[in-house]
Amino acid sequence: MNIGEASKQSGVSERMIRHYEKIGLIPAPPRRGAGYRDYDERDLHRLRFIANARDLGFPIEEIRTLLGLWADTGRSSADVKRVALARAEELQRKAEALTTLRETLVDLAERCHGDERPDCPIIAELSLDRKC
């Protein structure tokens, strides 16, 4: 099947399929007579695997690791679990950082009068020179 059909069936955009091919997450498929890529069911399965991993927040290099584990039928499930738990910890760290940012914004908004006065703690906070 061509890249358009592979995109429809896998849920991965044509642009991302080309990108994954370029960076080696999926092997380059054979080409038909006119030079069009010719994807098969194995390619679709791999694309779905990658899409599912992306949906769970795995970055490209961890997806590369997971693909290697997936292909290794002698793998230990402990290896897969280790990768998943490390990603979960990173997501937790990011969630905590986002919560802190949200709390700061809410605090600043609550301290802002929101009226015709020019003074505003939001603007004051944004204008601080924090690079020093």
Rosetta blueprint (number, residue, H / E / L):
1 M L
2 N L
3 I H
4 G H
5 E H
6 A H
7 S H
8 K H
9 Q H
10 S H
11 G L
12 V L
13 S L
14 E H
15 R H
16 M H
17 I H
18 R H
19 H H
20 Y H
21 E H
22 K H
23 I L
24 G L
25 L L
26 I L
27 P L
28 A L
29 P L
30 P L
31 R E
32 R L
33 G L
34 A L
35 G L
36 Y L
37 R E
38 D L
39 Y L
40 D L
41 E H
42 R H
43 D H
44 L H
45 H H
46 R H
47 L H
48 R H
49 F H
50 I H
51 A H
52 N H
53 A H
54 R H
55 D H
56 L L
57 G L
58 F L
59 P L
60 I H
61 E H
62 E H
63 I H
64 R H
65 T H
66 L H
67 L H
68 G H
69 L H
70 W H
71 A H
72 D L
73 T L
74 G L
75 R L
76 S L
77 S H
78 A H
79 D H
80 V H
81 K H
82 R H
83 V H
84 A H
85 L H
86 A H
87 R H
88 A H
89 E H
90 E H
91 L H
92 Q H
93 R H
94 K H
95 A H
96 E H
97 A H
98 L H
99 T H
100 T H
101 L H
102 R H
103 E H
104 T H
105 L H
106 V H
107 D H
108 L H
109 A H
110 E H
111 R H
112 C L
113 H L
114 G L
115 D L
116 E L
117 R L
118 P L
119 D L
120 C L
121 P H
122 I H
123 I H
124 A H
125 E H
126 L H
127 S L
128 L L
129 D L
130 R L
131 K L
132 C L
